[in-house]
Amino acid sequence: MISTETVSDEETEIVFELSDSRETLKLWEHEFDLRLAVMVGNTLSLELVTTNNGDEPLSITSSFNGYSRISDIGTIRIKGLGGLDYIDKVANYGKKRQTGELSIRGETDRIYLNTSGDCVIEDEGLGRAIIISKTGSESTVVWSPWREKAAGMSDLPDDGYLNFVCVETANAGADIINLAPGEEHRLGTIIQVNRL
């Protein structure tokens, strides 16, 4: 962590930074800076800035793994992905198209392509809508392990899959970011909750 600042009575910003070192260069031979700014208040705002400090081009993917608590995975609806193509990792990475809003009815692991708009998780059980906005991202990942996979996960109760869904602001799949020496990429998301 490099700084913590009270921006207002309702907002606090925390900034983290990671740069290449002898240790990182043993694992990954690239010179870089990562800076993550987290703003907590009535909304949650995240911005990850990746800078290529090396002499060679750098290709990266990145993601904010947004795990949201929900009332019941079988009753929520995810809006904002209708009409978009996605890669279905559960079905052998086949390419499919989303028709209408997304309802989860089994194990789900998808990379939605060419997405720049908001996603909204509507949860009637908790009476709220979680709105996920983004910048610097053209892909969205939606993940739910469902019953069978959750039963094999040591860090999740067997029925834990019922009460969360992961909707990620991402640079994933074909949404790879190529940085020339000295270039930076900004991946951002804002998450807010509205009552239904």
Sequence and secondary structure as in RCSB ss.txt:
>XXXX:A:sequence
MISTETVSDEETEIVFELSDSRETLKLWEHEFDLRLAVMVGNTLSLELVTTNNGDEPLSITSSFNGYSRISDIGT
IRIKGLGGLDYIDKVANYGKKRQTGELSIRGETDRIYLNTSGDCVIEDEGLGRAIIISKTGSESTVVWSPWREKA
AGMSDLPDDGYLNFVCVETANAGADIINLAPGEEHRLGTIIQVNRL
>XXXX:A:secstr
  EEEEEETTEEEEEEEEE  HHHHHH    EEEEEEEEESSSEEEEEEEEE SSS EEE EEE  EEE S TTT
 EEES TT EEEEGGGTTEEEE  SSB   S EEEEEES  S EEEEETTTTEEEEEEEES SEEEEEE HHHHH
HT TTS TTGGGGEEEEEEEE TT  EEE TT EEEEEEEEEEEE 
